[in-house]
Amino acid sequence: MPRLTLSNPGRRPLLGLPLLLAGPALRAQADESVRLPRHISMPDPQLGYVRRVVELALSHVGSRLEIRHVDLDMTQGRTLIELAAGHSPVDLMWTMTDIQREGSGLLPVRIPIDRGLLGWRLLLVRRGELAQWQRVRSLDELRQRLAGQGHDWPDTTILRANGLQVGTSSVYEALFRMLAARRIDYFPRSILEIDAELAGGRHPELAVAPGLMLHYPAAAYLFVSPTRPELAAELKAGLEAAIAAGSFQRLHREFYGGLVKAHPVSPSRVLRLSNPLLPPETPVQRRELWLQPGEAP
């Protein structure tokens, strides 16, 4: 499998040249497959699940498209820009939706493939301070502390809109170091991400604040390249069929049911935030698409 290194925007014209020269042959190859990104610098623990979601959706519409992985070394923001411009070596991305992303030219498949879990935020804190985090019960208490987030993540805007202080970094791994070094006080992480980030003793000085959760309405969508409208339509139709059959819910429970049970929270310790970036087209009224904190998966 070829590895593409795209982290330097200044190299993009040279990298794009062979894609342009390939012409119809490359277009035919792309149309016969679905190319998913496999990020090198920031491994995605959801990659296996997303592949299964895409496979499930395509199976429900009888598609025989082959799913392939393409290794990338670029930030999430740059990947989305390349995808929206139609210059990307991949066909889709999965990420939290917001107004800007839905207006960028990308084709959003408006089904929250995470069932809203991306908006369930557990707090990564210093292990030696767990006792004081046990006493946190309100957003006012949290506003006295400094959160850490990526500088181009939608979460940064959401936290600040709710009056929370946020320190940022353009480097994902640096946020763990900033927390350990007391440059930030906590690092909100999705319930989907936090266990994988702590696995194997990678950050022994850090721990999850027990029983405490930030929650805001959020949806992880599949965003498809504007060059592949037929793929976006197939994914939408396939996911709707899978939801109606219950196979989508079963797949989500297979991957994340145990995770939800492993991080129980009481209603009094779920700190609810508004999400000013949530597009009005988000299907929040469709109860079957979402899980709520404290609810059985």
Secondary structure by P-SEA (a helix, b strand, c coil): cbbbbccccccccccaaaaaaacaaaaaaaaabbbbbbcccccccaaaaaaaaaaaaaaaacccbbbbbbbbcccaaaaaaaaaaccccccccccccccccccccccccccccccccccbbbbbccccaaaaaaacccaaaaaabbbbbccccaaaaaaaaabbbbbbbccaaaaaaaaaaccccbbbbcccccccccccccccccccccccccccbbbbbbccccccaaaaaaaaaaaaaaaaaaaaaaaaaaccaaaaaacccccccbbbbbbcccccccccccccccccccccc
